[in-house]
Amino acid sequence: MRSSSALIRTLDSEEMYLVQTLCSTDLVALVSAANRSTLRIFLFRRKKEIFTQTFKQSIVAVQMNQRRLTVLLEDSISVLDVNGMSHLHTIQDCPSNKSGISAISSNSNHSYLAYPGSTLMGAVNIFDTVYLKSVSVIQAHNSPVAALVFNTTGNLIATASEKGTVIRVFSVVNGLKLHEFRRGVKRLASICSLHFYESLYLACASNTETVHVFKLDTDTNKSVNKSGGWMDYLSQAVRSSAAVFSTQAAEVLSQDRDFAHAHLPSSGCRRFAVIIKTEANPRLLVASEEGILYVYNVDTENGGQCELLKQYSILTKEEPVWIRKSSSDYAGMAAAPSNSMVPESQSQQNRPVPFEESSFYSVQEDTDCSAAAPQTYANVVKKH
């Protein structure tokens, strides 16, 4: 095991290919760019390395929850027990997955792992990491899968394909398609991240200048979405007269549009977005590859254009740039501008929880990963 000084030297001198944390704990998985076949696990606050293992192939992704740690290689997946880091199972003969596309449920009762089931089509394999068996295969898209995410309870999964025009939400157990959203019509996009918020909203970030927030409305008799405009009007009309249109046109018009959206200054770089809970409205956090963190307000009543509250440079020690100056405008975030991105009460609640002296054996089954969004929304940073 390495000393604290060794960890400091590692973080200061090595370029990291992958960094992943476990919920709000201080358990950190590192894969360096110089040695992509070796996984190293640290207790960050104590600056102590507790586990290291070298695999036969390069590591493309690491996924963790309270019970399992999964290591994705290019054509296989290793499943480890978090409480002891013992090897439990290897999923062999996986389709080539050099981008490491995958997702793991944070719910300990539904500890599912999702990964692409094909390099040609948009199939998604669901694997139970507790009982070590396949759950289902979802035929999500016609083109290969580009992004996956579970909701916090592990019963829903959202998917996007390489085309990036349509986002779909499925039931994990039976593969039934429950929701379908259209991100855009005019152009394709590379979807960088998907994120559920309370199983009611779904944030979608791509390499375009627009971040979308979709609403998972279960009311089939809902009125026309206020933010959708003419497209939602046509969507309602086509449901009652689909025979007039071609099958493809009917499918496009019947897909729901976004409930809310945020416009960024530029396009062309990767972005990651999450929605977090505050005392007032939810906040949409968007981190860009350029090193900028944007904070937007999400109007849960009316949707539409999200208001930019502030932006912050992640790569420097600059103070955040506050967009609005009135103290009343900071309701639900802070009484006045500060370095904290969330209220003090929430900052205390979401502060990383140190492990006990028994090292990683103290992982609690009831750890709430959904509350850890401020720490984990941009924890996976890979060099391409």
N, C-alpha and C positions, 0 to 999 in steps of 0.2 A: 504494500500500500504506500501511496505517495504522501509526502508531507505537505503542509500548507504552502510552503515556499515553492514546492514543485508545481502545485496547482496554479499559483500566481504566475510562475514562469510560463506555464502552458497557455494560459489565457492571454498573456502579453505578447508571446513570441510566435505562436502558431496560428495559422489561418484556419478557421473552423469551417468544415463542410456542412455540419449538421449540429444543431443544438436543440435539445428537447427537455422540457421539465414535466414533472408529475404534479398536476393540479396546483395547489397552493403550498406544496411542500418544498423543501430545498434539495430534492433529489434531481440531479441534472445528468443527462446523457450527452456525451460529446463524441463526435467523430471528426478527426482533423482532416484537412485537405491533403496532407502529406501521407497519411496512412488511413485510407478509407475502408480498410478491412477490419480495423480494430475499434471495438466499442469500449468506452470508458465511462463508468458511473461514479459521480461525485456527490458527497453531501456538501453543498456549496457554502452554507453558512459556517460550517466547521472546517471548510477547505481540506476535505479528506477524500481520497479516492478509495472506494469500497469494492469495486469490481472492475475487471477488465477481461475481455475475451476477443480473440482474433478469429475471424471467419475465413472460409476458403475464397469467398468472393467479396467484392466491394459492397459496402452497406449503402443502400439507396434511401432507406427511411427507418425511423424508430418510432413506434407508437406505444404509449403507456397508459394504463389506468391503475386503480387501486389494487388490482389482483394480478394483472399480467403485463409483461413487457414483450413486445414483438419486434423482431429484427428482420427487416425485409432486405433480401439480397435480390439479384437480378432475376433469378428463376426459382427461388425458394424462400420460405418464411420460417424462422425459428420462434417458438413460443416459450417464454421463460416465466417462472413464478417470481413475482416481485419480492415476496417475503422469503428471501434466500437465494434468489437468482439461479435456481436450479433449472436445467433444461427439461421441458415437458414433452415437446412434440416438434416435428418438422413437417411443414406442408411442402411436399415435393412437386416438381414439374409444373410450377406456376408459369403462366404466360410472361414473356419478357416485360419487365416493368422498370426500366432504367430511370424513370422520373420519380419512382417511389410513391405513386398514387395509392393512397390508402386512408383508412380512418378506423378508429377504435371507439367503442361506446364507453362513456365515463361511468355508466351505471353498472355497479358490481353484480346486480342480478341479471343483467343482459349484457354480458361482456363479449360483445360481438366485434369481429374484425371484418372489414370490407376491403376488397382489392379487385382489380380488373380480372375478368374471366376470359378475355380475348384481346388480341392485338389488332383484330380487324373489325370487330363489332363492339357495341357498348354493353357487354354483359358484366354484371357485378356479382362476385362470389361473397356470400356471407358465411363466416366461420365462427362457431362458438368456442372461445378460448378457454372456457372453464371445463366444459364436457368434451372438448377436443373433437368436434365433429362438424360437418357441413350442415348449415341450416337451410339455405336456399340459394338459388341462382336467379338473379333478376335481369331480364332483358330490358335494359334501361334506354338504350339509344341505338341508332343505326351506325353511328361512327364511334370510335374508341372513347373510353371514359377519360375525362380530364380532371375532375374534382369530385370528392365524396365527403359527406359529413353526416354523423348521427345527431339526433336530438339528445337531450340530457337523459331521457328515460330509456333510450335505446330501442324504441319501437318504430321510429321513423328514420328514413335515410333520404338525403337529397343528393342528386347527381347532376352532373353537367358533362357534355361531350366535348370533343376537340373543336367542333364548330362553334360552340358557345352561344348558340341562339336560343336554346330551350333549356329550362331548369325543371326537373321533375322530382316529385316527392313520392316515395313508396312506403308501404307497410313492410317492415323487415321480415316478419314471419311468413307471410303468404305472397309477398311480391306484388300486391295489388297497387296500381297507380292511383294515388289519392289526389294529387295536385299537379298541374302543369302550368308553367309560367314562361312567357316569351320575354327574353332579355332585349332583343332587338330584331329588326327586320332587314335593315340596309346592309349590315356588314357582319362578318364573323369576328369573334373575339376569343382571346385565350383566358379562360376562367382561372383565376389564381386562388380564390378562396370562397367557401360557403360557410355560413354560420347561423345556427338556429338561436332564437331568443324566445324562451318560454314556450316553445312549440307553437308559437303564434306568428312569429315573423322569421323571415329568412333573408340574411344579407348576402349579397353576391358582389364580389370585386373581380375586376379583370384588368387587362392592359389598356382599356379605354379610359376616357376621362369621367365616366359615369359609374357610380356605385348604386346598385339597385337594392331596395328593400321590398320584399314580397310579403303579402299577408295571407296566412293559411286560414281563410275564412271557411268555416264548416257549414254556414248557412246557405243552402242551395237557392233560397229565395231572396238573396241579397239584392239590394238596389245597385244601380250603376256606380262603379267606383268613381269617386270625385276626381281622382288624379289621372284617370285613364282616358278621358275625353272621347273622341269619336271612335277610337278602337274598341273601347269597352261597349259603346252603344252598338257597334256592329257585331261584337261578340254575343251580346244578348239576342240580337236579331237572328244571327245565324243558327243559334241553338233551336229556334223554332222553324227555320226554313233552310236547313242544311242541304236539302236535296237540290236547291237551286244552284249551289256552288259545286265546284269540283271537290274531290276528297281532300286534296292538299290545301285548297283555299279554306275549306270548312275547318280543317284542323288548326290552321294559323289563326283564324278569327275567333275560334272557341277558346284559345289559350288566354289566361289572365295576364294582364300587364302589371307593372310594379305598383305598389301602394305608395311608396315614397322613393326619393332618389337624391343623391348628392352629386354635384358637379365639381370635379377637381380642375386645377389650372392647366394640366397638360395630360397627354396620353403617351403610351409607348413603353411604360415600365410596369413591373409587377407590383401588385398592391394586395394587402390583406385587411379584411374588415370584420369587426365584431360589433354587436350591440350589447351594451351593459346597462344595468339597472341603476337609477339614481333616485333621489327623493322626489324629483319631479318627473319629467318625461325621460324615456330611455335616450341614451346617447349612442350615436354611431361613431366608432373609432376606426379610422382608416390609416394604416401605416404603409408608406410607399418605399420602394427600393431606393428612392432618392434620399431617404433619411428624414422624411417629414411625417409627423403624426398630426392628422386633422381630427378635430372633435366637432361633431354636428349634433344638433337637436333634432329628434324625430317626433313629429306631431302625430300622436296616436289617434287623434280624432279626425283630422282632415287629410293626413298624408301629404303628398305633393313634395315640393322642393324642400330639402332639409337645410336648415340655417346653420352656417358655419359659425361656431362659437369661438374657437381659437385654433392655432396651429403651433406646433412645437418641433424643434430640431432634435431628432434622436441622437445624431452623431456628434453634437456639440453640447456645450454647457450653457447655451443661450437661454434667456428667459422666454417663456411661451409668449406668443403674440396674441393678445386678446382682441377679439373683433368687436365686442360690445363693451361699453364703459359703465353703464348704469349698474349699481350694485344689485338692484332688483332682478336684473337679467341673469344673475348667476344662481338663481334659485335651483336647488337640487345639485349644485356642483360645489360651490364654495361661497363664503360670505364676501370674499374679495379675491383678486388674482393672487395666485401663489404657484409654486413649482408642482404642487400636487395636481394630478389629472382628475381626481375624484374627491368628494368631501372627506374631511378628516375621519368622520365616523366610519365611512365606507372604506377608507384607506386602511384603518385599523383592522376592520373586519377581513379584508382581503390580503393582509400582510402575509408573506410566506411563513408557513408554520414549520419550525425546526423539528427535526426528528429527535426522538429520545436517544439515550446513550446506547440502546440496543440496536442502533444503526437502522437499516431498512426494514427490520422485522417489526417496526412499530407502525407500519402503514395501516390506517384505520379504514374499515369497510365503508363507513358512512361519510367519508370525505366528500364534500360537495364540490365537484369540479366545475359546475356551472358558475359558481361564485368566483372562480379563478380567472375569468376572462381577461381582466386587465393585465395579468402576468403572462398569459399564454397565447394571446392572439397572434403574436409574431415570433413565437419561440422557435419555429422551424424555419431556419434560414439556410438555404442550400446554394452552393456555388455551381453554376452551370458553365 
